[in-house]
Amino acid sequence: MAVTKIENMRNIAIIAHVDHGKTTIVDSMLKQAGIYRDNEEIVEQVMDSNDLERERGITILAKNTAIDYKGIRINVVDTPGHADFGGEVERVLKMVDAVLLVVDAFDGPMPQTRFVLRKALELGLRPIVAINKIDRPEARPVQVVDMVLDLFIELGADEDQLEFPIIYTSGKTCVATTDLKEFEEGKSLDFTPLLDAVVANTPCPVGDPDAPMQLLVSNIDSDPYVGRIGVGRVERGTIRQGENVALVTYGKDGKRSAKVVKLMRYHNLGREEVTEASIGEIVCVAGIPDINIGDTLCDATQPEPIPFVDIDEPTIAMTFSVNDSPFAGREGKYVTSRHLRDRLFKEIETNVSMRVEETDTTEAFIVKGRGELHISVLIETMRREGYEFQVSKPKVIMKEIDGVLNEPVEDLVIDVPEDFVGPVMEKLGGRKGELVNMLPPSKGYTRLEFRIPSRGLLGYRTEFLTDTKGNGIMNSVINGFEPFVGEIATRGEGVIIAFESGTAMTYGLFNAQDRGQLFIGAGTEVYEGMIVGVNPKPEDITVNVCKKKHVTNMRAAGSDDAMRLTPPLSFSLEQCLEFVEDDELCEVTPKSIRLRKKILSNDLRAKTISKSKRDA
């Protein structure tokens, strides 16, 4: 085998905790490489092309780009930072030879930093560390470097990995330096030091360009003109446009014949067509309709599959079912079980850390993901596509290990003002959270580190924002399974339920608002069994929000004007998912999100509750 080093190519992934500035650093790398014209408008977070990504300010899907710098082609992969999208990170790391670990100069290493770094170190990838946001007034880059080194040692990095280069950056202002004093002295700086560090510290791709071809598919893209596109790295040999190849999957028997109709590679912010690509190149292959993540494209005469990375198992399950409320079919374009089934099974083709299971009925499907956010992004995407359905309360997935029932646990990091430390610790203690570390106050904020069952965090985020008056920050990452710790108290409030179908009236709402906080305003259409508010007491109550005031004379006719209604409480999708209980559902349509009881009939629901109490 003739081993060749591809000196003019580097493959690197950018990894970090959510909101530490990965995508902004990619923006600055592209600017420094000169991909924009002088008169061209520069879009911030250009790699976050998805609407949801831009709205939430987070990366959900891994993205590729490639830049030319000093005659060297740098393939860059921007990865998600949120723990729920860890599956995206795990598989794209198979395409690169090094990682750029971005760490906030104030926050330091966070839960997801630990997760993504561990994955990179296990794969033997070379790390480069960027201490980002050094322009923050409260930045403490020197202390953060020490914290990063401690994390490397804790995760068992080898000697080579511990010799990581450090670059101090401000992605926002396109500034990078290896010497912090240069920044402090206000010297004129650009992003060249970071690009130089990437070139100097990322190993070149190595292999035999004349050997039988191998390409591992790590991602799937699509195009309205060419259909499904497989994205992967050429591990061996050379792939050519128009050639016949074999499609095989590691651990599965059999091979499929296919043809490379179109071959492309990334260039700046787009793709360019090429006739061939050799070892180390990250390419896009079109023309194979059944291509999937984990498949290996091989030489037709010598099919040898490449092992794919093991993706961490799902930890949260929810039931997706056909909407059967009285308002079913009013607002959605896709409403049948066939529509729902096809869309969910299409999702798992590209979303490798998600699972979909059929149930005893054709109307419902169990969807499993890495966390609430992971599944809620799917729900939000589907409703924007015109789907109408209903979902159940999220439940953690238990696992039996050596005959013992285990549940997923999370590392939780909370930053709160000192005044709120007590209420937070009290709440989390009740949810089986164990305080493992408490750092002294810095800039008025105290950092609390907990180990807590995933069940304990379900429904807590909304409470947390209330308890801290919106001043707290919490981040968590799933970190293994531990023995079941017993029951955890969930929502302490009951709900206010609509008595009958109709239109909510001011008079009915005015009388109902004394019982708790309402979710709807006057003029809202409701149906029997729909949840219209929250009761501070633990029991559920039924109210007639459609009740009109009986008018006995003309003078009384305008008296409703004097009735003052409290503004209704508006829930986001995530808050709705956190709020629902076992006997409730969340109805999702392109225009509305409603909460309801599973049993809509008030009489039938009362009988069911009475029977369960008797049986107990």
KOLRO-732543 format. One record per residue (C-alpha): residue number from 1; z, x, y. Coordinates in steps of 0.001 Angstrom, whole numbers, plus 500000, padded with zeros to 6 digits. Example, Ala and Ser with C-alpha at 12.3 -4.5 7.8 and 13.67 -1.06 7.14 Angstrom:
BEGIN
   seq        Z        X        Y
     1   507800   512300   495500
     2   507140   513670   498940
This chain:
BEGIN
   seq        Z        X        Y
     1   500000   500000   500000
     2   498932   501389   503348
     3   501781   500664   505760
     4   500641   500175   509331
     5   502798   499882   512461
     6   501419   497523   515072
     7   502478   499482   518159
     8   501069   497051   520712
     9   503044   493975   519547
    10   506652   492727   519729
    11   508149   489473   518363
    12   511431   488302   519872
    13   513493   485080   519959
    14   515822   484113   522791
    15   519133   482701   521540
    16   522236   481471   523364
    17   524752   478707   523834
    18   523471   475610   525613
    19   523044   476026   529391
    20   523456   479804   529430
    21   519961   480234   530880
    22   517500   480988   528039
    23   514649   478905   529390
    24   515181   480225   532946
    25   514969   483800   531609
    26   511639   482962   529924
    27   510437   481607   533307
    28   511314   484955   534939
    29   509637   486948   532140
    30   506436   484974   532669
    31   506621   485518   536451
    32   507178   489260   536011
    33   504244   489495   533621
    34   502062   488052   536400
    35   500770   484922   534626
    36   500861   482873   537825
    37   498334   483139   540664
    38   499743   483887   544127
    39   498958   480338   545325
    40   500011   478581   542083
    41   502985   476226   542059
    42   505630   477580   539683
    43   507303   474929   537538
    44   510920   475632   536620
    45   511851   475459   532929
    46   508150   475485   532117
    47   508897   475811   528369
    48   510802   472490   528308
    49   507725   470316   528079
    50   509363   467316   526464
    51   510526   464515   528883
    52   513925   464313   527192
    53   514380   468077   527560
    54   513712   467938   531277
    55   516005   464942   531804
    56   518912   466423   529868
    57   518353   470022   530947
    58   518499   471281   527364
    59   515957   472715   524934
    60   515534   470504   521854
    61   512438   471977   520206
    62   511682   475664   519698
    63   508708   476802   521851
    64   506348   479772   521692
    65   504635   481782   524354
    66   503075   485223   524556
    67   502801   487615   527482
    68   500956   490887   528017
    69   503109   493638   529484
    70   501925   497241   529927
    71   499301   496732   527224
    72   501832   495294   524762
    73   501706   491725   523525
    74   505195   490147   523478
    75   505499   486938   521423
    76   508519   485033   522784
    77   510264   482099   521050
    78   512591   479955   523203
    79   515173   478271   520951
    80   517564   475323   521448
    81   521116   476162   522476
    82   522896   473012   521299
    83   524560   473179   517897
    84   522940   469933   516749
    85   519517   471599   516837
    86   520602   474667   514868
    87   517956   473917   512226
    88   515303   474759   514823
    89   516940   478125   515482
    90   517384   479089   511832
    91   513764   478728   510835
    92   512104   480293   513900
    93   514198   483433   513453
    94   512006   484117   510407
    95   509102   484806   512805
    96   510714   487582   514863
    97   512033   491143   514572
    98   514700   491032   517298
    99   516746   488572   519355
   100   517636   488481   523018
   101   521185   487098   523137
   102   521845   485460   526511
   103   525502   485093   527541
   104   526805   483480   530722
   105   528545   486051   532955
   106   531446   483660   533518
   107   531737   481564   530335
   108   531310   484457   527909
   109   530570   483758   524224
   110   530836   480045   523354
   111   530765   478192   520000
   112   526985   478127   519703
   113   526781   481813   520706
   114   528765   482583   517568
   115   526545   480313   515433
   116   523146   481698   516521
   117   524336   485315   516566
   118   525704   485026   513031
   119   522325   483730   511821
   120   520494   486583   513558
   121   522832   489265   512203
   122   522568   487857   508652
   123   518772   488190   508866
   124   519189   491831   509942
   125   517574   491285   513351
   126   518032   493803   516164
   127   519986   492305   519111
   128   519495   492877   522848
   129   522214   491381   525079
   130   521493   489846   528492
   131   524569   489041   530597
   132   523034   486251   532682
   133   524024   484482   535922
   134   525562   487624   537461
   135   524914   485995   540840
   136   527585   483329   540164
   137   530514   483761   542591
   138   533020   483698   539709
   139   530988   486005   537422
   140   532952   488578   535396
   141   530238   490584   533572
   142   532451   493561   532581
   143   535007   491343   530755
   144   532194   489342   529148
   145   530630   492520   527709
   146   533964   493283   525998
   147   534102   489720   524651
   148   530555   490048   523278
   149   531422   493340   521547
   150   534504   491733   519966
   151   532284   488896   518691
   152   529807   491357   517132
   153   532636   493154   515333
   154   534149   489840   514189
   155   530800   488723   512727
   156   530396   491938   510751
   157   527516   493558   512658
   158   526339   496881   511188
   159   526305   500159   513119
   160   522726   499751   514360
   161   523388   496192   515542
   162   526555   497313   517370
   163   524490   499762   519439
   164   522937   496899   521391
   165   521448   497532   524846
   166   522946   495510   527725
   167   520911   494090   530597
   168   522537   492299   533527
   169   520333   489442   534735
   170   519956   486520   537064
   171   517186   484404   535567
   172   517210   482118   538583
   173   516450   484893   541099
   174   514314   487007   538696
   175   516665   490009   538834
   176   517512   492405   535982
   177   519259   495779   535844
   178   520900   498116   533360
   179   523329   499299   536046
   180   525578   496631   537563
   181   526191   498821   540644
   182   522532   498424   541671
   183   523009   494659   541902
   184   526372   494942   543679
   185   524842   497301   546261
   186   522084   494758   546969
   187   519161   496949   545852
   188   515734   495355   545539
   189   515348   494455   541857
   190   512869   492598   539623
   191   512699   491640   535916
   192   511061   494856   534734
   193   514267   496346   533138
   194   514541   493370   530777
   195   510902   493574   529672
   196   511243   497354   529240
   197   514357   496807   527079
   198   512475   494277   524916
   199   509605   496729   524366
   200   511911   499693   523669
   201   514366   497914   521347
   202   512259   495445   519385
   203   510850   496956   516178
   204   507056   496876   515791
   205   505635   494661   513036
   206   504997   496714   509907
   207   502759   495899   506932
   208   499420   496272   505213
   209   496556   494498   507008
   210   494306   494935   503948
   211   496755   493418   501412
   212   496399   489813   500131
   213   497216   487474   503003
   214   500609   485745   503420
   215   501694   483461   506279
   216   504981   481519   506296
   217   504850   478211   508205
   218   508018   478000   510364
   219   507060   475191   512729
   220   504727   472219   512982
   221   502854   471167   516104
   222   500194   468516   516608
   223   497126   468030   518754
   224   495241   464768   519395
   225   491931   466525   518633
   226   492705   468788   515645
   227   495729   466970   514136
   228   498586   468834   512430
   229   499017   472488   513335
   230   501041   474967   511260
   231   502773   477709   513288
   232   503858   480888   511558
   233   503767   484644   511375
   234   501283   486664   509350
   235   503560   488637   507003
   236   500818   490474   505097
   237   497085   490964   505228
   238   494673   489257   507631
   239   493933   485544   508098
   240   490429   484535   509203
   241   488999   481382   510703
   242   486901   479434   508205
   243   488334   481072   505060
   244   489626   479182   502032
   245   493329   479705   501331
   246   495992   478562   498875
   247   498978   476529   500057
   248   502171   477127   498004
   249   505880   476405   498455
   250   508689   478667   497214
   251   510608   477108   494334
   252   507892   474519   493638
   253   505129   474702   491058
   254   501482   474278   491831
   255   499158   475231   494656
   256   496842   473324   496959
   257   493485   474518   498219
   258   492897   474431   501954
   259   490584   475745   504640
   260   491508   477340   507973
   261   489309   475198   510236
   262   490702   476618   513459
   263   492842   479675   514199
   264   494693   480111   517500
   265   497343   482341   519028
   266   499642   481878   521986
   267   498617   483284   525334
   268   500809   482771   528414
   269   501456   479016   528599
   270   498616   477928   526326
   271   496728   478719   523133
   272   493498   480664   522700
   273   491122   480551   519746
   274   490699   483732   517675
   275   488484   484574   514691
   276   491180   486525   512818
   277   494816   487656   513039
   278   496673   490409   511234
   279   500278   491361   510382
   280   502978   490442   512879
   281   500843   487990   514825
   282   502286   484490   515436
   283   499377   482085   515013
   284   498532   478372   514873
   285   496485   477101   511923
   286   494620   473765   512237
   287   492636   471759   509726
   288   495212   471371   506937
   289   496484   467757   507146
   290   499341   468092   504609
   291   500735   471433   505865
   292   504559   471478   506143
   293   507412   473706   507290
   294   508349   476152   504497
   295   504803   476310   503067
   296   503129   479692   502578
   297   499419   480172   503291
   298   498140   482787   500834
   299   495036   484544   499657
   300   493241   482035   497393
   301   493137   484549   494507
   302   496753   485796   494808
   303   499108   482980   495811
   304   502637   484390   496357
   305   505103   482098   498199
   306   507671   483514   500637
   307   511314   482279   500360
   308   512278   480010   503253
   309   515613   480092   505101
   310   518346   477767   503831
   311   519008   475149   506504
   312   522628   474037   506998
   313   523341   470601   505578
   314   523643   467450   507717
   315   527153   466383   508686
   316   526659   462938   510290
   317   525075   459803   508795
   318   523964   456556   510448
   319   522236   453454   509155
   320   518979   452460   510884
   321   517954   448868   510186
   322   515518   446224   511353
   323   516756   444328   514406
   324   517915   440869   513298
   325   519541   439673   516540
   326   518393   436442   518241
   327   516454   438643   520698
   328   514541   440495   517958
   329   510890   441227   518712
   330   511089   440395   522428
   331   510852   443899   523828
   332   509626   446196   521058
   333   506107   447065   519898
   334   507114   448307   516426
   335   509701   445995   514868
   336   509081   445729   511108
   337   510710   447646   508255
   338   507359   449297   507489
   339   507124   450616   511059
   340   510696   451893   510886
   341   510240   453544   507489
   342   506998   455307   508418
   343   508461   456671   511659
   344   511658   458001   510034
   345   509830   459724   507172
   346   507363   461210   509657
   347   510336   462702   511567
   348   511657   464686   508586
   349   508317   466446   508176
   350   509078   468529   511263
   351   512835   468016   511737
   352   513973   470151   508820
   353   517737   469664   509270
   354   517421   465856   509157
   355   517409   463699   505993
   356   516313   460081   505446
   357   517372   458010   502420
   358   516308   454549   501333
   359   518959   451907   500576
   360   519209   448929   498227
   361   517408   446866   500840
   362   513995   447550   502390
   363   515403   446633   505807
   364   517769   449625   506202
   365   517631   453439   505935
   366   520335   456107   506045
   367   519570   458922   508521
   368   521554   462164   508259
   369   521672   464832   510962
   370   523622   467807   512290
   371   525554   465808   514879
   372   525586   462757   517132
   373   523252   464364   519682
   374   520778   465324   516949
   375   520420   461676   515858
   376   520711   460185   519363
   377   517703   462254   520515
   378   515704   460703   517660
   379   516901   457200   518682
   380   515966   457792   522341
   381   512554   459205   521358
   382   511822   456197   519130
   383   512779   453613   521766
   384   510475   455360   524260
   385   507682   455139   521692
   386   508148   451346   521523
   387   510383   450970   518449
   388   513032   448268   518193
   389   515873   448545   515660
   390   519647   448639   515294
   391   522012   451441   514275
   392   525510   451595   512822
   393   528537   453646   513770
   394   528076   457384   513013
   395   530064   458579   509993
   396   530797   462109   508835
   397   529427   463168   505459
   398   532164   464131   503009
   399   531616   466733   500317
   400   533440   467394   497071
   401   534173   471100   496457
   402   535961   472102   493214
   403   537164   468526   492766
   404   538660   468378   496305
   405   537285   466053   499015
   406   536165   468132   502006
   407   534963   467158   505473
   408   533055   469052   508204
   409   535188   470814   510807
   410   534249   472117   514231
   411   535229   474932   516550
   412   535957   473238   519875
   413   536204   474999   523241
   414   537528   473060   526225
   415   537742   474191   529859
   416   539964   471929   531967
   417   541911   472121   535228
   418   545565   472982   534575
   419   546720   469448   535485
   420   544867   467930   532515
   421   545929   470366   529789
   422   548789   468098   528615
   423   546767   464845   528130
   424   543943   466725   526366
   425   546294   468477   523926
   426   548116   465201   523228
   427   544869   463327   522480
   428   543425   466043   520281
   429   546720   466430   518416
   430   546463   462743   517475
   431   542913   463392   516247
   432   544097   466194   513897
   433   542979   468986   516228
   434   544722   472349   515742
   435   545141   474588   518792
   436   544074   478114   517764
   437   543951   479828   521172
   438   544844   479198   524781
   439   543655   481532   527511
   440   545492   481918   530830
   441   544109   479984   533807
   442   541087   481477   535569
   443   539735   479974   538820
   444   541987   476949   538227
   445   540645   476262   534702
   446   542450   476792   531399
   447   540468   477414   528199
   448   541721   475696   525033
   449   540245   476518   521616
   450   540718   474052   518752
   451   539771   473670   515124
   452   539194   469967   514525
   453   537582   467669   511918
   454   534229   466257   513079
   455   535748   462778   512591
   456   538287   463600   515300
   457   535521   464144   517872
   458   533684   460886   517163
   459   534243   458673   520158
   460   536266   461308   522017
   461   533768   462574   524606
   462   533956   459432   526731
   463   537780   459481   526567
   464   537732   463155   527513
   465   535706   462504   530661
   466   538135   459709   531610
   467   541252   461800   530875
   468   539966   464760   532924
   469   538382   462599   535675
   470   535049   464205   534907
   471   536333   467742   535576
   472   536519   468974   531973
   473   533863   470790   529935
   474   533798   470652   526143
   475   531580   472438   523625
   476   531746   472403   519868
   477   529896   473746   516851
   478   530228   472752   513192
   479   531725   475597   511207
   480   532115   474794   507533
   481   534012   472265   505419
   482   537765   471955   504856
   483   539942   469593   502783
   484   540219   466014   504071
   485   543186   465702   506468
   486   543815   461954   506193
   487   543119   458984   508418
   488   542473   459477   512129
   489   543160   456733   514674
   490   539929   455643   516363
   491   539230   453233   519230
   492   542428   451568   520389
   493   540752   448752   522323
   494   539242   445491   521192
   495   536043   443952   522540
   496   535079   440837   524476
   497   532491   438778   522576
   498   530086   436147   523869
   499   530932   432647   522621
   500   527436   431187   522801
   501   523835   432030   523593
   502   522579   431534   527130
   503   522646   433167   530569
   504   525837   434741   531913
   505   527091   432852   534973
   506   529262   434096   537835
   507   531957   431487   537065
   508   532170   432459   533378
   509   532205   436193   534155
   510   534835   435739   536872
   511   537195   434143   534359
   512   536357   436736   531685
   513   536899   439835   533842
   514   540657   439235   533885
   515   540617   439947   530141
   516   539077   443422   530441
   517   536138   445515   531688
   518   532739   443771   531398
   519   529435   445361   530358
   520   527119   442738   531887
   521   526483   441091   535238
   522   525464   437561   536287
   523   522009   436483   535096
   524   522119   438602   531908
   525   520891   436820   528788
   526   523460   436871   525966
   527   523732   435564   522422
   528   526635   434479   520211
   529   528366   437575   518780
   530   527067   439970   521463
   531   529697   442353   522862
   532   529959   441821   526617
   533   533058   443882   527469
   534   536075   445865   526306
   535   539578   444440   525925
   536   542403   446954   526661
   537   544427   445320   523875
   538   543565   446124   520242
   539   542346   442638   519279
   540   538870   441135   519832
   541   538564   438033   522020
   542   535755   435500   522406
   543   534875   434182   525881
   544   532290   431800   527269
   545   530483   433894   529889
   546   527807   431176   530206
   547   530302   428603   531528
   548   529332   426865   534756
   549   531702   425370   537287
   550   531682   421592   537227
   551   530604   420422   540654
   552   532278   417242   541850
   553   531105   417307   545471
   554   528703   419166   547719
   555   531433   421302   549282
   556   532295   422831   545912
   557   528693   423727   545199
   558   528763   427001   547130
   559   532248   428096   546175
   560   530879   430544   543567
   561   529854   432731   546494
   562   533499   433547   547094
   563   533964   434836   543549
   564   533981   438617   543483
   565   532810   440260   540279
   566   533849   443786   539339
   567   530732   445974   538839
   568   529913   446074   535096
   569   530489   449218   533052
   570   527225   450874   532096
   571   527084   452910   528854
   572   524561   455585   527956
   573   523108   455630   524441
   574   525556   458375   523337
   575   528493   456417   524764
   576   527381   453295   522874
   577   527199   455271   519620
   578   530687   456633   520257
   579   532053   453182   521127
   580   530889   451072   518156
   581   533215   450378   515238
   582   532487   449741   511559
   583   531941   445994   512051
   584   529607   446497   515027
   585   526017   447558   515655
   586   524042   449034   518504
   587   520793   447161   519183
   588   518125   449519   520554
   589   514892   448374   522214
   590   512463   450052   524663
   591   514109   448160   527541
   592   517716   447531   526481
   593   520711   448859   524570
   594   523093   446100   523452
   595   526302   446119   521451
   596   526948   443333   518938
   597   529066   442331   515970
   598   527467   442665   512525
   599   528435   439037   511835
   600   527214   437109   514886
   601   528677   433680   514072
   602   532163   433376   515548
   603   533291   430953   512809
   604   531946   433068   509977
   605   533452   436223   511460
   606   536877   434568   511790
   607   536711   433425   508142
   608   535749   436936   506976
   609   538654   438522   508894
   610   541083   435915   507517
   611   539887   436533   503951
   612   540209   440344   504250
   613   543784   439956   505545
   614   544660   437720   502589
   615   543100   440158   500120
   616   545011   443027   501679
